Amino acid sequence: MYNPVVEIICTEGDTIITTINVGSDIVPFGICYDSIHNKIYISTGANYVVVIDGETNNIIDVIYFYGWPWIVFFNPLNKKIYVSYENPWIPESSFVGIIDGSTGRKIDSISLYRRGAYYPFCLNPQENRVYIPHAWCDANGNPMDSVISIIKDNSEISESSTCFFEIKYFPNSFNPEYIILPFWIEHIEIFEISGKLIKKERRGNIIFLKNLKSGVYFVRMSSFKKEYIKKLLIIK
């Protein structure tokens, strides 16, 4: 019997500061970080995903699935967590459960019609699509077919259609030192393409970007209970 745990290491000094027992007798398979809500999601290999609060390092929720969770993946564009899992009562098939990061509740399940979704997912931020690789063998270890499943998010929050207002870039749009947003924007978050949150401000229409390196970033803005996402390309 296993006694799987999650160990948290402080990067200042590289010392283990705490150990969290995830409560399963099976080794955990996947882990991801929700950079918007500061939560960690861990697939236990049993029939549930453990949620850990990033500030307190305490288990705050357990989300159950009808099967065995494998990979967990956070999409910062729609604030959703994607969990691949297999249902033992439906052979030769895998599923992806979708968790709303804001509520921590499972909101959908998508059949992939293939086994073997055991490998890291990939995000296409320009189209807001999640790519899921499948590769598996039969009972004798012989390689079977390998495919890629693609999930397109159709929620109303998108980079292209809902951001109707203008963002002003100075001195230019490719290497801006700062941007100017409408005065009615209440919250601003800037994160890297990986989902790492690097800047967060409240009610500031001038946002300084001088220290950002070349790359693709996303600006998440909210006001009047609506959210807008705009892609930011910096070339230096």
Secondary structure, DSSP 8 states (H G I E B T S, - for coil): ----EEEEEETTTTEEEEEEE---SS---EEEEETTTTEEEEE-SSSEEEEEETTT--EEEEEE-SSEEEEEEEETTTTEEEEEEE-TTSTT-EEEEEEETTTTEEEEEEE-SSS---S--EEETTTTEEEEEEEEE-TTS-EEEEEEEEEE--SS--TTTS--S--EEES-SSS-SEEE--TT--EEEEEETTS-EEEEEES-SEEE-TT--SEEEEEEEEETTEEEEEEEEE--
